[in-house]
Amino acid sequence: MANPPTSLIKPIFAVKHSLDKGYHLVATRDIKAGTLVLDEKPLIVLSQSFQNDNAWLVHTRIEMLLQKMNEKNVMDFHILYCSPDADTDTIHHNRFYKNCFNLENQFDGPEVPREDGCFKYASRINHACSPNTEATYYRALGRQKVYALKDIAAGDDFTVSYTNVLASRQSRQEDLETRYGFQCCCEACSLDTEESTDRDRRLQIVQRTLESVHSS
């Protein structure tokens, strides 16, 4: 049987907006774990060596990259989130680092350049400490693919972790507050003290097991 015309295939997600979440991605149909939900090229890529540079220099570097991009991609970058109080002289720096992904994967060797990238859609995925998607960058393809980690019901937000999912709640909260300026209220962070302590203990066991495997 022939595949249906592309115009008849229901999109897997939609971009929605709310006051508390900003623009974010929402599943438009039920999605099974393991499904590829997003596949895209980065809008802008920067070497991680720029992270410690003066914010104005990074802003200027991004401005130079924007001048070489087509109008649509420039607009896609400009409408990504940035802090309300961001300085106009360094706003590109703020917008990039509030939305970028670490473009590394487990197959990268030490010789591979370390880079960060912003995306039209993936950069709109909100955070959760127990996310329902995971992003992996495929350097040879120059594309990032996002897969469902668990079943996602129609109407549910796509989420990805902005921090180390194996860290304790306190460590995650401190990292998110420092880097992104918000306090996480996801399901994992909303557990009561006893449940959270037990979860942290189990995560430590997983962390130690992984470290043991990698060092053997």
C-alpha positions in Angstrom: 0.0 0.0 0.0 1.4 3.4 -0.9 2.3 5.9 1.8 -0.3 8.6 2.4 0.4 12.1 1.0 2.5 14.2 3.4 -0.3 16.7 3.6 -2.5 14.0 5.2 0.0 13.0 7.9 -0.9 14.6 11.2 2.1 16.5 12.7 3.6 14.9 15.8 3.8 18.2 17.7 2.7 21.8 17.7 4.2 25.0 19.1 2.0 26.4 21.9 2.3 29.5 24.1 1.4 30.1 27.7 2.3 32.8 30.2 4.1 30.4 32.6 5.8 28.2 29.9 6.4 30.6 27.0 6.6 28.9 23.6 6.9 25.2 24.0 6.3 21.9 22.1 3.1 19.8 22.7 2.4 16.4 21.3 -0.6 16.4 18.9 -1.1 12.7 19.0 -0.1 9.7 21.2 3.5 8.9 20.8 5.2 5.6 21.7 8.6 5.4 23.5 11.4 5.3 21.0 9.7 7.4 18.4 11.7 10.0 16.6 9.8 13.2 17.3 12.2 15.8 15.9 15.1 16.0 13.4 16.7 19.3 12.6 19.8 21.3 11.8 21.1 23.9 14.3 20.4 27.5 13.5 23.7 28.7 15.1 26.7 26.7 16.3 29.4 28.1 18.6 32.6 26.5 19.9 32.5 26.0 23.6 35.7 27.9 23.8 33.6 31.0 23.5 31.8 30.3 26.8 34.4 32.2 28.9 34.7 35.1 26.5 33.3 38.6 27.2 29.5 38.6 26.5 29.8 41.5 24.1 32.4 39.5 22.0 30.1 36.5 21.8 27.2 38.9 20.9 29.3 40.3 18.1 30.3 36.9 16.9 26.7 35.8 16.7 25.7 39.0 14.9 28.3 38.2 12.2 26.8 34.7 11.8 23.3 36.2 11.6 24.3 38.4 8.7 25.2 35.3 6.7 21.9 33.6 7.4 18.7 33.8 5.4 15.9 36.0 6.8 13.7 33.1 8.0 16.5 31.5 10.1 17.4 34.9 11.5 13.8 35.4 12.6 13.7 31.9 14.1 16.7 32.8 16.3 15.4 36.2 17.3 12.1 34.8 18.6 13.8 32.3 20.9 13.5 33.1 24.6 15.9 35.6 26.3 15.8 37.1 29.8 13.5 40.1 30.1 16.3 42.2 31.5 18.9 41.2 28.9 21.2 44.1 27.8 20.6 45.0 24.2 24.4 45.1 23.7 24.7 41.4 24.7 21.2 40.1 23.9 22.5 37.5 21.4 24.8 36.1 24.0 21.8 35.8 26.5 19.5 34.3 23.9 22.0 31.7 22.7 23.1 30.4 26.1 19.5 30.3 27.4 18.5 28.0 24.4 21.6 26.0 23.3 22.3 22.3 23.5 25.6 20.7 24.0 26.4 19.1 20.6 28.2 16.0 21.9 27.3 12.4 22.0 28.7 9.2 23.4 30.6 8.4 20.2 32.6 11.6 20.1 36.3 11.1 20.7 38.7 13.6 22.4 39.7 15.1 19.1 36.1 16.2 18.3 35.6 20.0 18.8 33.2 20.8 21.6 30.3 22.9 20.4 26.9 24.3 21.4 24.0 24.9 19.1 20.6 26.6 19.0 17.6 25.1 17.2 14.3 26.4 15.8 12.2 23.7 17.6 14.4 21.8 20.0 15.3 25.0 21.8 11.6 25.4 22.7 11.4 22.1 24.6 11.0 22.9 28.3 12.9 21.2 31.1 12.0 18.3 33.4 14.3 16.4 35.7 12.6 13.2 34.5 12.1 14.1 30.9 10.1 12.3 28.2 12.5 13.0 25.4 16.3 13.0 24.8 18.3 14.8 22.2 21.4 13.4 20.4 23.5 15.3 17.9 24.8 13.4 14.9 27.9 15.3 13.8 28.3 13.4 10.5 24.8 14.4 9.5 25.0 17.9 11.1 21.6 17.2 12.7 20.1 16.7 16.1 17.5 13.9 16.6 15.1 13.9 19.5 13.5 10.6 20.6 10.7 9.9 23.0 12.1 8.2 26.2 8.6 7.1 27.3 5.1 7.1 25.9 3.8 10.6 25.5 0.0 11.3 25.4 -1.6 13.8 23.0 -1.6 17.1 24.7 1.5 16.5 26.9 4.5 18.8 26.7 7.7 17.6 25.3 10.4 17.8 28.0 14.2 17.4 28.0 16.6 17.7 30.9 18.8 20.9 31.0 20.9 19.4 33.8 22.4 16.1 35.0 19.4 13.8 35.6 21.4 11.7 38.1 22.3 14.6 40.3 20.5 15.2 43.6 17.5 17.5 43.8 19.5 20.2 45.5 22.3 20.0 42.9 19.8 20.2 40.0 18.0 23.1 41.5 21.2 25.0 42.1 22.4 24.4 38.6 19.1 25.4 37.0 18.9 28.5 39.1 22.5 29.5 38.2 22.4 28.8 34.5 18.8 29.5 33.5 17.3 31.6 36.4 14.4 29.4 37.4 13.4 27.0 40.1 12.3 23.6 38.8 8.8 22.5 39.8 8.7 19.3 37.8 7.3 16.0 39.1 10.7 14.8 40.3 11.4 18.1 42.2 7.9 18.2 43.7 8.3 15.0 45.7 8.0 15.3 49.5 11.3 15.2 51.5 11.2 11.5 52.2 10.5 10.5 48.6 13.1 12.9 47.3 15.8 11.6 49.6 15.0 8.0 48.5 15.1 9.0 44.8 18.5 10.8 45.3 19.8 7.6 47.0 18.8 5.5 44.0 20.2 8.0 41.6 23.6 7.8 43.4 23.6 4.0 43.0 23.0 4.4 39.3 25.7 7.1 39.1 28.3 4.9 40.9 27.4 1.9 38.7 27.9 3.9 35.5 31.2 5.3 36.7 32.4 1.8 37.5 31.4 0.5 34.1 33.2 3.4 32.3 36.3 3.0 34.3 36.6 -0.8 33.8 
